[in-house]
Amino acid sequence: MDKIKKFLLKLSKKERKLLLRILADVLQLKLDDYDVKSLKGMKGVLRLRKGNKRVVFMKKKGRGMVLNIAFRKDVYK
């Protein structure tokens, strides 16, 4: 099981539903409603912040590619 799926299973049903909607927006690059910044020292890598959760992703060929999703304290390790 990959780490994104494993992380989603740890969450409550409400949080999981919210993050699945966010992941769908990231894949389609609909990022206007979110806090998105590029990561220093990592060219082309962005992070999306929602509460204490972070989604790290890249833009590839007009689509988003999720690299990692985790809580704030664990995502940058």
N, C-alpha and C positions, 0 to 999 in steps of 0.2 A: 504494500500500500504506500503510495507516495505521501510526502509530508504535508502537502496542502490538504488532501482528503483527510488525513489523520487529524490535522488541526481543526478542520470543520466539524468533525465528529465529537470533539471535546466541548463544543459550544452548545448553548441552549438552542432550542428550535427557533426562537425569535432572532437571536444573533446570527444563526446559520442562514436564515432566510435573507436577512439584511446583507450579509457578506456575499451570498450568491448573486444578489442583484448588483452589488458593487463589482464583483468579478465579471459579470456580463457586460457592464458598462466599460470596464477596463479593456476587455477583449475587443469591443467596438470603438474604443477610444472616445467615449462620451464622457469627458472629464471636467466639464464646465462647472459642475456643482460640487466638486471635491477639492480638498487641499492637496495639491500635487506639487512636488518640488523635485529637482534633480539632485542626485547624491553626489557629494564632493568626492573627487578622486576616482569616480567610476563613470566613464563617458557613456552617455546614452541610457543610463539606468535611472529610473524615477521611482519615487515612493509616494503612495497615497495614504493619507492619515485619516482614520475614522475612529474617534475615541482613543482607546489604548491599543488598537489594532493597526498594523501596517501591512500594506500590500506593496511589494517591490516588483517592478515590471520594466519591460523595455518595449519600445515601439519598433516593430518589424513589418515592413511591406504593408503599411496602412492598417495594421492590426496590433493589438497589445499582446505581449507574451509574459505571463506571470512567472516570476522567478521564485518568489517566496511570499508566504503570508504567515504572520505570527503576531504575538503580543509585542508591544514596544520594547520591553526589556530583553527579548530574545531574538528579534528579527535581524539585527546587524552583526551577530556573531558569526 
